[in-house]
Amino acid sequence: MLFLLNDVVFDLDEACPVTPADARRFEKLGFDYVLELGCELFAEDPLLHRNDPDRARRLAWLIAERSPDVNAALFAAPAVACNPDLVEPRFCTLPDAVMGQLHDKGRRLDAIAADRAVWNRLAA
């Protein structure tokens, strides 16, 4: 399964980003908790998806596990070390064709390209 987190596409089928023991431990976490966790992580580092891709991939996996229909998430933080309440999360379900196109862009995918294709936050 492909998952877009901000402007990075993760292939969650490559290998499970968590150990089986952690997966069992995470079973008890609800979507609201995962949402709060995502906001806290991106409040610390708004470029988490670029600076710590392993951690970002685990977050993407958690979101996908809690909400299987969701395959894209955006966590927009205004500044480093901001209050997690200021992080704006958005979620959506993208068609497989769109996810494939975004995945094919690989390293050329950036915040502007992802915004134009998915989030439309920069539209005037």
Long-range contacts (C-beta under 8 A, 24 or more apart in sequence): 1-64, 1-71, 2-71, 2-96, 2-99, 2-100, 2-102, 2-103, 3-60, 3-61, 3-63, 3-64, 3-71, 3-72, 3-73, 4-71, 4-72, 4-73, 4-94, 4-99, 4-102, 4-114, 4-118, 5-49, 5-56, 5-57, 5-59, 5-60, 5-72, 5-73, 5-74, 5-75, 6-49, 6-73, 6-74, 6-75, 6-111, 6-114, 7-49, 7-109, 7-110, 7-111, 7-113, 7-114, 7-115, 8-49, 8-50, 8-53, 8-56, 8-109, 9-99, 9-102, 9-103, 9-105, 9-106, 9-109, 10-53, 10-56, 10-57, 10-60, 11-103, 12-57, 12-60, 12-61, 12-64, 16-61, 17-54, 17-57, 17-58, 17-60, 17-61, 18-58, 18-61, 26-62, 26-65, 29-62, 29-66, 30-66, 31-63, 31-66, 31-67, 34-59, 34-62, 34-63, 34-66, 35-89, 36-84, 37-62, 38-63, 38-73, 38-75, 38-87, 38-89, 39-75, 39-84, 39-85, 39-87, 39-89, 40-84, 41-75, 42-75, 42-76, 42-77, 42-87, 43-77, 43-81, 43-82, 43-83, 43-84, 43-86, 43-87, 44-80, 44-81, 45-80, 46-75, 46-76, 46-77, 46-78, 46-79, 46-80, 46-82, 48-75, 63-91, 67-91, 69-93, 71-99, 72-99, 72-118, 74-118, 74-119, 74-121, 76-121, 90-119, 92-118, 94-118
